[in-house]
């Protein structure tokens, strides 16, 4: 496969996808060039592997070798980020982008709609990562009155865990979901730069502890890495 072909690396991607879909390669199998693309140019092969790793189909190990990734993570939406994926034998981690205090009037519009505009908020902006692949950008806002100086603990733990420890366990949640085109900074943070047609799923979440709103979170999720699993009660029409 000549590197003179501008689409050579895409053909290698197709060949690897076909091997996985046909069962020739299984989750956690190592990728060997001699078996999947023996005639490929090294630069095209490396580009294909990096692209498929960013797509979540492959996983890059610490020694820079690639293996076939596990099936996409399944978000049940009824548990915290850590417990959701840890229960599926995945490895959830966070990469903090920003932790600061700001007045509610400076927060995004959706946040201002949910919370008293007189409040001071803690903003916890971070990337949610599963098996070393960025899955979502989370922009969380929690009333400072609830966290106090303990907000600094968010450097080491998630909001759900900290709120529960303080005495505000999440009891119910409302989510608004829509598909959108990501911005360039979002593409960079989610490793989507080489996937221009890929969309994101935006979830605007309001979380209560009994009657108190304890968190408003704006999520930007990679659409290719999530399977959203919802269960809800259907209310019957009394008119028959």
Backbone as JSON, one array per atom type, in Angstrom:
{
  "sequence": "XXXXXXXXXXXXXXXXXXXXXXXXXXXXXXXXXXXXXXXXXXXXXXXXXXXXXXXXXXXXXXXXXXXXXXXXXXXXXXXXXXXXXXXXXXXXXXXXXXXXXXXXXXXXXXXXXXXXXXXXXXXXXXXXXXXXXXXXXXXXXXXXXXXXXXXXXXXXXXXXXXXXXXXXXXXXXXXXXXXXXXXXXXXXXXXXXXXXXXXXXXXXXXXXXXXXXXXXXXXXXXXXXXXXXXXXXXXXXXXX",
  "N": [[0.86, -1.19, 0.0], [0.95, 1.95, -1.08], [2.45, 4.98, 0.11], [1.99, 7.09, -1.44], [-0.63, 7.35, -2.06], [-3.13, 9.41, -1.04], [-5.15, 8.6, 0.6], [-4.32, 6.36, 1.88], [-3.9, 5.82, 4.63], [-6.49, 5.87, 5.59], [-7.54, 3.64, 4.39], [-6.16, 1.69, 5.73], [-7.28, 2.04, 8.25], [-9.9, 1.15, 7.69], [-9.34, -1.51, 7.16], [-8.47, -2.45, 9.63], [-10.76, -1.97, 11.2], [-12.54, -3.76, 9.95], [-11.31, -6.18, 10.6], [-11.73, -6.24, 13.34], [-14.54, -6.14, 13.51], [-15.2, -8.51, 12.22], [-14.32, -10.43, 13.92], [-11.73, -11.29, 13.88], [-9.94, -9.88, 15.34], [-9.85, -9.27, 18.8], [-11.08, -7.69, 21.84], [-8.49, -6.15, 23.62], [-6.53, -7.45, 22.21], [-3.25, -7.31, 20.78], [-2.04, -4.98, 18.36], [-0.47, -5.85, 15.47], [1.65, -4.9, 12.96], [2.53, -6.52, 10.89], [0.53, -8.35, 10.62], [-1.89, -6.99, 10.21], [-1.5, -4.9, 8.38], [0.72, -5.4, 6.46], [1.96, -4.39, 4.15], [1.92, -1.67, 4.37], [2.94, 1.77, 4.47], [5.04, 3.05, 7.03], [4.46, 5.58, 8.21], [1.83, 6.03, 7.37], [0.6, 3.87, 8.62], [1.06, 4.43, 11.35], [-0.4, 6.81, 11.55], [-2.98, 5.87, 11.08], [-3.36, 4.17, 13.31], [-3.23, 6.01, 15.43], [-5.42, 7.61, 14.8], [-7.57, 5.77, 15.07], [-7.28, 5.24, 17.75], [-7.93, 7.72, 18.89], [-10.54, 7.7, 18.12], [-11.52, 5.8, 19.75], [-11.54, 3.13, 19.2], [-9.19, 1.75, 19.34], [-6.63, 1.3, 21.86], [-4.02, 3.02, 23.42], [-1.22, 1.83, 25.03], [0.99, 2.29, 27.9], [3.54, 1.72, 26.98], [3.42, 2.6, 24.46], [2.39, 0.83, 22.63], [-0.32, -0.5, 20.73], [-3.58, -1.71, 21.47], [-6.65, -3.53, 20.9], [-9.51, -1.8, 21.83], [-11.84, -2.05, 24.6], [-15.43, -2.68, 24.27], [-17.6, 0.18, 23.63], [-18.21, 2.49, 26.3], [-20.96, 2.3, 28.56], [-23.32, 4.52, 29.46], [-25.26, 4.81, 32.18], [-26.57, 6.87, 33.4], [-27.68, 7.01, 35.89], [-26.0, 6.99, 37.97], [-22.98, 8.14, 39.64], [-20.19, 9.51, 37.78], [-17.76, 8.08, 38.32], [-18.63, 5.68, 39.69], [-20.38, 4.66, 37.82], [-18.8, 3.8, 35.62], [-16.72, 2.33, 36.82], [-18.14, 0.19, 37.78], [-18.46, -1.23, 35.52], [-16.12, -2.41, 35.06], [-14.31, -0.61, 33.98], [-11.89, 2.07, 33.63], [-12.23, 4.9, 35.12], [-11.21, 8.31, 35.11], [-10.27, 11.73, 35.94], [-9.42, 14.88, 34.5], [-8.51, 17.87, 35.58], [-9.48, 21.09, 34.5], [-10.12, 23.66, 35.36], [-10.71, 25.24, 38.47], [-12.58, 27.28, 40.31], [-14.05, 30.24, 41.89], [-17.02, 32.07, 41.36], [-19.46, 34.69, 40.69], [-22.96, 33.97, 40.34], [-24.17, 35.39, 38.28], [-22.27, 35.52, 36.32], [-22.12, 33.05, 35.26], [-22.9, 30.47, 32.75], [-25.88, 30.79, 30.69], [-27.88, 28.73, 31.07], [-27.24, 27.81, 33.61], [-27.7, 30.07, 35.16], [-30.44, 30.21, 34.87], [-31.32, 28.12, 36.43], [-30.45, 28.51, 39.04], [-30.39, 30.68, 41.95], [-29.68, 33.96, 41.19], [-28.23, 35.51, 42.92], [-26.42, 33.99, 44.18], [-23.11, 32.76, 45.07], [-20.89, 30.8, 43.23], [-19.19, 27.64, 42.88], [-17.06, 26.71, 40.37], [-16.33, 23.84, 38.59], [-14.44, 22.68, 36.27], [-13.73, 20.18, 34.04], [-12.23, 17.26, 32.43], [-13.74, 14.21, 31.63], [-12.56, 10.98, 31.7], [-12.26, 7.78, 30.28], [-10.72, 4.72, 30.49], [-8.35, 5.95, 29.66], [-9.14, 7.46, 27.48], [-10.51, 10.48, 26.41], [-13.82, 11.2, 27.22], [-15.8, 13.07, 27.83], [-16.43, 16.58, 28.35], [-16.86, 18.27, 31.28], [-18.64, 20.81, 32.84], [-19.16, 21.99, 35.76], [-21.3, 23.47, 38.25], [-21.63, 24.49, 41.52], [-23.35, 25.62, 44.4], [-21.56, 27.83, 46.49], [-22.23, 28.11, 49.15], [-22.95, 25.6, 49.93], [-20.67, 23.95, 49.63], [-18.53, 25.42, 50.78], [-15.22, 26.0, 52.06], [-14.45, 23.46, 51.48], [-14.57, 23.01, 48.85], [-12.13, 22.86, 47.6], [-11.41, 20.25, 47.74], [-12.3, 19.12, 45.45], [-10.26, 18.9, 43.7], [-9.3, 16.42, 44.02], [-11.43, 14.64, 44.07], [-14.77, 13.7, 42.92], [-17.76, 15.71, 42.3], [-20.18, 14.46, 43.09], [-19.43, 12.56, 45.03], [-18.26, 14.24, 46.97], [-20.4, 15.96, 47.67], [-22.2, 14.11, 48.76], [-20.73, 13.31, 50.99], [-20.76, 15.66, 52.46], [-23.38, 15.83, 53.14], [-25.37, 16.13, 51.3], [-26.64, 14.15, 49.41], [-27.19, 13.13, 46.04], [-30.5, 12.99, 44.86], [-32.34, 13.14, 42.78], [-32.49, 13.88, 39.25], [-32.53, 16.06, 36.42], [-32.33, 16.06, 32.92], [-31.39, 17.63, 29.88], [-31.05, 16.93, 26.58], [-29.21, 17.18, 23.57], [-27.97, 16.91, 20.19], [-24.98, 18.23, 18.79], [-22.62, 20.37, 17.0], [-19.22, 20.32, 17.78], [-17.04, 22.86, 19.2], [-13.82, 24.15, 18.13], [-11.91, 24.2, 20.33], [-13.18, 22.27, 21.96], [-13.04, 20.01, 20.32], [-10.29, 19.64, 20.35], [-9.76, 19.08, 23.07], [-11.19, 16.72, 23.35], [-9.95, 15.04, 21.63], [-10.7, 15.03, 18.87], [-9.93, 16.25, 16.57], [-9.13, 15.25, 14.09], [-11.44, 14.2, 13.21], [-13.65, 15.49, 11.65], [-16.39, 15.28, 11.04], [-17.67, 14.26, 13.19], [-20.06, 14.38, 15.77], [-21.11, 15.91, 18.91], [-22.74, 15.11, 22.02], [-24.74, 17.12, 23.89], [-25.47, 17.58, 27.24], [-27.47, 19.13, 29.5], [-27.59, 19.3, 32.81], [-29.48, 19.19, 35.79], [-29.24, 18.81, 39.21], [-30.62, 17.51, 42.14], [-30.73, 17.45, 45.74], [-32.97, 16.09, 47.59], [-35.1, 18.74, 48.04], [-33.36, 20.68, 47.26], [-31.35, 22.3, 44.87], [-28.29, 21.13, 44.03], [-26.28, 20.99, 42.2], [-25.43, 22.11, 38.95], [-24.75, 21.0, 35.82], [-22.96, 21.17, 32.8], [-22.54, 19.16, 30.18], [-20.41, 17.94, 27.63], [-20.36, 15.5, 25.49], [-18.58, 12.96, 23.72], [-20.04, 11.72, 20.84], [-19.55, 9.27, 19.7], [-18.63, 7.53, 21.6], [-20.38, 6.86, 23.58], [-23.07, 4.98, 24.92], [-26.16, 5.7, 25.7], [-28.19, 4.86, 28.36], [-31.35, 4.71, 29.37], [-33.99, 4.58, 31.79], [-37.38, 5.04, 32.38], [-40.52, 6.09, 33.73], [-43.63, 5.76, 32.11], [-46.25, 7.9, 31.85], [-49.67, 7.3, 31.97], [-52.31, 8.29, 29.81], [-55.08, 9.71, 31.14], [-57.4, 10.14, 29.84], [-57.88, 8.06, 28.25]],
  "CA": [[0.0, 0.0, 0.0], [1.88, 3.05, -1.25], [2.13, 6.2, 0.83], [1.63, 8.11, -2.42], [-2.08, 7.45, -2.04], [-3.49, 10.3, 0.08], [-6.14, 7.93, 1.45], [-3.77, 5.07, 2.32], [-4.1, 5.6, 6.06], [-7.91, 5.57, 5.79], [-7.74, 2.24, 3.98], [-5.66, 0.88, 6.85], [-8.34, 2.12, 9.27], [-10.99, 0.26, 7.27], [-8.87, -2.89, 7.28], [-8.46, -2.79, 11.06], [-12.17, -2.05, 11.63], [-13.1, -5.0, 9.42], [-10.75, -7.29, 11.38], [-12.4, -6.24, 14.65], [-15.96, -6.47, 13.33], [-15.33, -9.9, 11.77], [-13.89, -11.32, 14.99], [-10.32, -11.68, 13.75], [-9.28, -9.21, 16.45], [-10.73, -9.16, 19.95], [-10.71, -6.69, 22.83], [-7.19, -6.27, 24.27], [-5.52, -8.02, 21.3], [-2.23, -6.37, 20.33], [-2.01, -4.69, 16.93], [0.82, -6.16, 14.86], [1.65, -4.39, 11.59], [2.74, -7.61, 9.94], [-0.7, -9.13, 10.43], [-3.03, -6.18, 9.79], [-1.17, -4.04, 7.24], [2.15, -5.66, 6.22], [2.5, -3.63, 3.02], [1.64, -0.25, 4.59], [4.0, 2.68, 4.85], [5.05, 3.22, 8.49], [3.79, 6.83, 8.6], [0.39, 5.82, 7.19], [0.17, 2.92, 9.66], [1.04, 5.16, 12.62], [-1.51, 7.76, 11.52], [-4.22, 5.09, 11.21], [-3.5, 3.71, 14.69], [-3.54, 7.17, 16.28], [-6.79, 8.02, 14.49], [-8.49, 4.8, 15.67], [-7.2, 5.41, 19.21], [-8.74, 8.89, 19.2], [-11.93, 7.31, 17.88], [-11.91, 4.91, 20.84], [-11.54, 1.73, 18.76], [-7.94, 1.2, 19.84], [-6.15, 1.88, 23.12], [-2.57, 3.11, 23.45], [-0.68, 1.48, 26.33], [2.08, 3.14, 28.34], [4.73, 1.44, 26.17], [3.08, 3.11, 23.11], [1.82, -0.21, 21.77], [-1.77, -0.37, 20.61], [-4.41, -2.91, 21.58], [-8.06, -3.3, 20.6], [-10.19, -1.29, 23.02], [-13.07, -2.7, 25.01], [-16.61, -2.04, 23.67], [-17.86, 1.52, 24.14], [-18.76, 2.58, 27.65], [-22.41, 2.46, 28.61], [-23.67, 5.48, 30.5], [-26.6, 4.52, 32.68], [-27.12, 8.16, 33.81], [-28.31, 6.93, 37.22], [-24.92, 6.86, 38.94], [-21.91, 9.1, 39.43], [-19.26, 9.14, 36.71], [-16.83, 7.03, 38.74], [-19.29, 4.41, 39.99], [-20.99, 4.19, 36.58], [-17.84, 3.07, 34.78], [-16.0, 1.35, 37.62], [-18.99, -1.0, 37.88], [-18.35, -1.94, 34.24], [-14.7, -2.79, 34.97], [-13.57, 0.37, 33.22], [-10.99, 2.88, 34.46], [-12.6, 6.31, 35.0], [-10.36, 9.32, 35.75], [-10.61, 13.11, 35.6], [-8.32, 15.82, 34.26], [-9.09, 19.16, 35.91], [-9.13, 22.23, 33.66], [-10.25, 24.9, 36.13], [-11.48, 25.19, 39.72], [-12.59, 28.66, 40.79], [-15.28, 30.79, 42.45], [-17.54, 33.17, 40.56], [-20.87, 35.01, 40.96], [-23.88, 33.27, 39.46], [-24.49, 36.23, 37.12], [-21.24, 35.31, 35.31], [-22.21, 31.66, 34.8], [-23.67, 30.32, 31.52], [-27.31, 31.1, 30.79], [-28.65, 27.63, 31.65], [-26.95, 27.78, 35.04], [-28.41, 31.21, 35.77], [-31.88, 29.9, 34.87], [-31.62, 27.1, 37.44], [-30.02, 28.89, 40.38], [-30.6, 32.07, 42.39], [-28.6, 34.77, 40.62], [-27.48, 36.16, 43.99], [-25.48, 33.02, 44.75], [-21.73, 32.59, 44.65], [-20.79, 29.41, 42.78], [-17.91, 26.99, 42.62], [-17.01, 26.12, 39.04], [-15.39, 22.71, 38.48], [-14.36, 22.4, 34.83], [-12.81, 19.05, 33.93], [-12.46, 16.25, 31.39], [-14.01, 12.86, 32.13], [-11.75, 10.07, 30.88], [-12.52, 6.36, 30.53], [-9.65, 3.91, 29.88], [-7.38, 6.89, 29.08], [-9.71, 8.13, 26.31], [-11.45, 11.53, 26.84], [-15.21, 10.93, 26.85], [-16.68, 14.22, 28.0], [-16.01, 17.78, 29.07], [-17.89, 18.59, 32.27], [-18.55, 22.15, 33.41], [-20.09, 21.87, 36.89], [-21.48, 24.64, 39.1], [-22.21, 24.11, 42.81], [-23.39, 26.77, 45.32], [-20.46, 27.88, 47.48], [-22.84, 27.96, 50.47], [-23.01, 24.17, 50.24], [-19.33, 23.35, 49.72], [-17.58, 26.18, 51.6], [-13.82, 25.8, 51.71], [-14.19, 22.08, 51.07], [-14.58, 22.92, 47.38], [-10.78, 22.54, 47.16], [-11.3, 18.79, 47.66], [-12.65, 18.7, 44.09], [-9.02, 18.61, 43.0], [-9.0, 15.0, 44.2], [-12.62, 13.79, 44.06], [-15.87, 14.22, 42.13], [-18.79, 16.46, 43.01], [-21.17, 13.56, 43.68], [-18.85, 11.98, 46.24], [-18.08, 15.29, 47.97], [-21.72, 16.4, 48.13], [-22.73, 13.05, 49.64], [-19.97, 13.37, 52.23], [-21.17, 16.86, 53.17], [-24.75, 15.65, 53.59], [-26.29, 16.45, 50.22], [-26.59, 13.11, 48.38], [-28.09, 13.36, 44.91], [-31.72, 12.18, 44.94], [-32.94, 13.07, 41.46], [-31.79, 14.65, 38.23], [-33.22, 16.35, 35.16], [-31.35, 16.25, 31.85], [-31.83, 18.06, 28.56], [-30.04, 16.36, 25.69], [-29.3, 17.44, 22.14], [-26.74, 16.68, 19.42], [-24.47, 19.51, 18.29], [-21.28, 20.4, 16.43], [-18.31, 20.84, 18.8], [-16.13, 23.94, 18.87], [-12.45, 23.68, 17.95], [-11.32, 23.81, 21.63], [-13.79, 21.01, 22.41], [-12.44, 18.95, 19.49], [-8.92, 19.4, 20.81], [-9.8, 18.44, 24.38], [-11.77, 15.37, 23.22], [-9.16, 14.33, 20.6], [-11.58, 14.86, 17.72], [-9.5, 17.18, 15.53], [-9.07, 14.55, 12.81], [-12.76, 13.61, 12.94], [-14.46, 16.71, 11.46], [-17.83, 15.04, 10.9], [-18.19, 13.67, 14.42], [-20.83, 15.29, 16.62], [-21.1, 15.69, 20.36], [-24.04, 15.15, 22.68], [-24.71, 18.07, 25.01], [-26.45, 17.31, 28.3], [-27.59, 20.13, 30.55], [-28.1, 18.52, 33.94], [-29.79, 19.83, 37.07], [-29.21, 17.73, 40.19], [-31.2, 17.88, 43.43], [-30.71, 16.63, 46.94], [-34.33, 16.39, 48.06], [-35.67, 19.93, 47.41], [-32.29, 21.66, 47.02], [-30.48, 22.1, 43.71], [-26.92, 21.09, 44.55], [-25.3, 21.07, 41.11], [-25.86, 22.24, 37.55], [-23.59, 20.54, 35.05], [-23.05, 21.21, 31.34], [-21.69, 18.09, 29.66], [-20.19, 17.84, 26.19], [-19.94, 14.1, 25.36], [-18.31, 12.44, 22.38], [-21.19, 10.91, 20.44], [-19.14, 7.94, 19.24], [-18.12, 6.72, 22.7], [-21.41, 6.64, 24.59], [-24.38, 4.36, 24.73], [-26.97, 6.22, 26.79], [-29.16, 3.86, 28.79], [-32.34, 5.37, 30.23], [-35.23, 3.93, 32.2], [-38.28, 6.04, 32.93], [-41.93, 5.69, 33.83], [-44.53, 6.37, 31.15], [-47.52, 8.28, 32.48], [-50.8, 6.96, 31.12], [-53.28, 9.35, 29.53], [-56.31, 9.37, 31.86], [-58.58, 10.28, 28.96], [-58.07, 6.79, 27.55]],
  "C": [[0.89, 1.24, 0.0], [1.44, 4.28, -0.47], [1.81, 7.34, -0.12], [0.14, 8.32, -2.51], [-2.49, 8.26, -0.8], [-4.45, 9.63, 1.05], [-5.62, 6.61, 2.0], [-4.06, 4.79, 3.79], [-5.56, 5.3, 6.37], [-8.22, 4.13, 5.41], [-7.25, 1.3, 5.07], [-6.68, 0.88, 7.99], [-9.46, 1.15, 8.94], [-10.59, -1.2, 7.45], [-8.89, -3.34, 8.74], [-9.89, -2.9, 11.6], [-12.8, -3.37, 11.19], [-12.6, -6.21, 10.21], [-11.41, -7.39, 12.74], [-13.85, -6.68, 14.52], [-16.16, -7.93, 12.93], [-14.9, -10.91, 12.83], [-12.47, -11.82, 14.85], [-9.48, -11.04, 14.85], [-10.29, -9.03, 17.57], [-10.24, -8.07, 20.9], [-9.42, -7.08, 23.53], [-6.18, -7.06, 23.44], [-4.53, -6.94, 20.9], [-2.31, -6.2, 18.82], [-0.6, -4.95, 16.42], [0.75, -5.76, 13.38], [1.75, -5.53, 10.58], [1.47, -8.4, 9.66], [-1.86, -8.3, 9.92], [-2.74, -5.3, 8.58], [0.3, -4.2, 6.88], [2.77, -4.82, 5.12], [2.35, -2.12, 3.19], [2.92, 0.53, 4.91], [3.9, 2.95, 6.35], [4.29, 4.47, 8.93], [2.28, 6.71, 8.45], [-0.16, 4.91, 8.28], [0.07, 3.62, 11.01], [-0.14, 6.13, 12.66], [-2.84, 7.05, 11.7], [-4.43, 4.65, 12.65], [-3.87, 4.87, 15.62], [-4.98, 7.64, 16.06], [-7.79, 7.08, 15.17], [-8.43, 4.84, 17.2], [-8.02, 6.61, 19.64], [-10.22, 8.6, 19.04], [-12.44, 6.39, 18.97], [-11.91, 3.45, 20.45], [-10.29, 1.0, 19.23], [-7.56, 1.91, 21.13], [-4.63, 1.86, 23.12], [-2.07, 2.83, 24.88], [0.51, 2.38, 26.66], [3.36, 2.92, 27.54], [4.54, 1.85, 24.71], [2.64, 2.02, 22.13], [0.3, -0.08, 21.81], [-2.45, -1.73, 20.77], [-5.84, -2.53, 21.19], [-8.77, -2.9, 21.89], [-11.4, -2.15, 23.36], [-14.26, -2.02, 24.32], [-16.9, -0.7, 24.34], [-18.53, 1.48, 25.51], [-20.26, 2.84, 27.6], [-22.78, 3.37, 29.77], [-25.1, 5.26, 30.95], [-27.33, 5.77, 33.16], [-27.77, 8.12, 35.19], [-27.26, 6.8, 38.32], [-23.89, 7.95, 38.68], [-20.98, 8.6, 38.34], [-18.36, 7.98, 37.13], [-17.52, 5.69, 38.94], [-19.92, 3.81, 38.74], [-20.01, 3.31, 35.81], [-17.0, 2.07, 35.55], [-16.8, 0.06, 37.73], [-18.98, -1.82, 36.6], [-16.92, -2.42, 33.99], [-13.93, -1.9, 34.02], [-12.72, 1.2, 34.18], [-11.32, 4.35, 34.29], [-11.64, 7.23, 35.76], [-10.83, 10.7, 35.31], [-9.33, 13.91, 35.38], [-8.89, 17.22, 34.47], [-8.56, 20.26, 34.99], [-9.14, 23.53, 34.47], [-11.11, 24.65, 37.37], [-11.45, 26.6, 40.31], [-13.97, 29.05, 41.32], [-15.72, 31.98, 41.61], [-18.97, 33.48, 40.95], [-21.76, 34.33, 39.93], [-24.17, 34.07, 38.19], [-23.45, 36.08, 36.01], [-21.24, 33.89, 34.77], [-22.98, 31.59, 33.48], [-25.17, 30.48, 31.74], [-28.11, 29.99, 31.45], [-28.45, 27.56, 33.16], [-27.71, 28.9, 35.75], [-29.91, 30.95, 35.84], [-32.25, 28.96, 36.02], [-31.38, 27.58, 38.87], [-30.33, 30.37, 40.68], [-29.41, 32.9, 41.92], [-27.77, 35.5, 41.68], [-26.39, 35.25, 44.56], [-24.06, 33.21, 44.24], [-21.54, 31.1, 44.34], [-19.33, 28.94, 42.73], [-18.0, 26.36, 41.23], [-15.93, 25.05, 39.01], [-15.43, 22.24, 37.03], [-13.32, 21.3, 34.63], [-13.17, 18.14, 32.76], [-12.7, 14.91, 32.07], [-13.38, 11.86, 31.16], [-12.08, 8.63, 31.26], [-11.46, 5.55, 29.77], [-8.67, 4.79, 29.1], [-7.86, 7.56, 27.8], [-10.69, 9.21, 26.8], [-12.86, 11.23, 26.31], [-16.08, 12.17, 26.89], [-15.94, 15.38, 28.66], [-17.15, 18.15, 30.0], [-17.62, 19.96, 32.86], [-19.59, 22.24, 34.52], [-20.1, 23.13, 37.74], [-22.24, 24.22, 40.36], [-22.23, 25.36, 43.71], [-22.27, 26.71, 46.35], [-21.01, 27.68, 48.89], [-22.88, 26.49, 50.89], [-21.61, 23.6, 50.47], [-18.41, 24.08, 50.7], [-16.15, 25.93, 51.13], [-13.5, 24.38, 51.29], [-14.21, 21.93, 49.55], [-13.19, 22.55, 46.85], [-10.56, 21.03, 47.06], [-11.66, 18.27, 46.27], [-11.4, 18.46, 43.24], [-8.72, 17.12, 43.03], [-10.21, 14.08, 44.08], [-13.73, 14.46, 43.27], [-16.9, 14.94, 42.97], [-19.77, 15.55, 43.72], [-20.67, 13.0, 45.01], [-18.71, 13.03, 47.33], [-19.42, 15.76, 48.53], [-22.35, 15.37, 49.08], [-22.04, 13.1, 51.0], [-20.39, 14.56, 53.09], [-22.59, 16.74, 53.72], [-25.79, 16.02, 52.57], [-26.21, 15.39, 49.12], [-27.58, 13.42, 47.26], [-29.29, 12.42, 45.0], [-32.45, 12.11, 43.61], [-32.28, 14.09, 40.53], [-32.7, 14.9, 37.04], [-32.16, 16.64, 34.11], [-32.04, 16.71, 30.57], [-30.72, 17.7, 27.58], [-30.28, 16.79, 24.25], [-27.94, 17.21, 21.48], [-26.3, 17.99, 18.8], [-23.1, 19.31, 17.66], [-20.33, 20.99, 17.47], [-17.48, 22.02, 18.28], [-14.72, 23.37, 18.68], [-11.78, 23.35, 19.28], [-11.89, 22.5, 22.17], [-13.22, 19.84, 21.62], [-11.04, 18.6, 19.99], [-8.91, 18.67, 22.15], [-10.3, 16.99, 24.3], [-11.07, 14.54, 22.15], [-9.99, 14.02, 19.36], [-11.14, 15.69, 16.52], [-9.51, 16.51, 14.15], [-10.39, 13.86, 12.47], [-13.77, 14.74, 12.75], [-15.96, 16.5, 11.38], [-18.48, 14.52, 12.18], [-18.88, 14.72, 15.29], [-20.59, 15.03, 18.1], [-22.55, 15.69, 20.85], [-23.91, 16.09, 23.87], [-25.84, 17.72, 25.98], [-26.38, 18.44, 29.32], [-28.3, 19.47, 31.73], [-28.34, 19.39, 35.17], [-29.97, 18.71, 38.09], [-29.7, 18.25, 41.55], [-30.77, 16.92, 44.53], [-31.99, 16.98, 47.68], [-34.86, 17.63, 47.34], [-34.63, 20.98, 47.02], [-31.5, 21.33, 45.76], [-29.04, 22.2, 44.2], [-25.87, 21.2, 43.44], [-26.03, 21.28, 39.79], [-24.62, 21.94, 36.72], [-23.89, 20.59, 33.55], [-22.04, 20.21, 30.8], [-21.6, 18.16, 28.14], [-19.56, 16.47, 25.96], [-19.63, 13.73, 23.91], [-19.41, 11.47, 21.98], [-20.8, 9.48, 20.07], [-18.74, 7.01, 20.39], [-19.17, 6.35, 23.73], [-22.57, 5.81, 24.05], [-25.21, 4.81, 25.92], [-28.09, 5.23, 27.11], [-30.1, 4.5, 29.8], [-33.47, 4.41, 30.59], [-36.12, 5.0, 32.81], [-39.72, 5.53, 32.88], [-42.77, 6.46, 32.83], [-45.88, 6.66, 31.84], [-48.66, 8.02, 31.51], [-51.76, 8.15, 30.98], [-54.61, 8.95, 30.16], [-57.53, 9.44, 30.99], [-58.84, 9.0, 28.17], [-57.48, 6.79, 26.19]]
}
